[in-house]
Amino acid sequence: MGKIFGYVRVSSADQNEHRQMLAMEERKVKKECIYLDRQSGKDFQRPQYRRMVEEIRAGDLLYVSSIDRLGRNYEEIQEQWRILTKDIGADICVIDMPLLDTRNGKDLMGTFIADLVLQILSFVAQSERENIRTIQKQGITAAMVRGVKFGRPAAEVPDNFRLLIKAWENGEISLREVIKRSGLSESTFYRKLREFRMQGEPC
């Protein structure tokens, strides 16, 4: 029996991986063998996943709570499954789908059923991702129609900005001091300065 690995993925830093971690603990996966990514499932360019693939060897077992935690790209899920099970020779167990346990049903019929289930669930995982993106776009569009503003509010220059610029250009105050007094970051200061000069604003 080889090593036992667990892979956990949440889409963002504010999502909770507790349920997936608990499932790994119940299957006696050691903490040092659990790889966690807080990243989208759109592809497999995830640091912890890549590290895990480098560590897995033939005869090892990988647990994943559900196929969408592995990924949400139909073709890439199929490809990674092939790499792990065929090229490397490891087993995979999808906890919430007993049919996707490569330790069982290694005959032709078992392999056929597992491959069919994998294709269906991979398709569903990508479809859900695309539906979520569509809903997000619709929500953003509707919000923009209502006048909702997105992104950071535009940085406002202080009322005495022209005087600060003049004092700085006359060498009366340092760049650090003018940035501090204006309350702007250095990059915003230079951007606002360019805007003033392009508009022909006297400084």
Helices and strands as residue ranges (DSSP letters): E 4-10, H 18-26, G 31-33, E 34-38, H 47-55, E 61-64, H 67-70, H 74-82, I 83-88, E 91-94, H 108-145, H 161-169, H 175-182, H 186-198
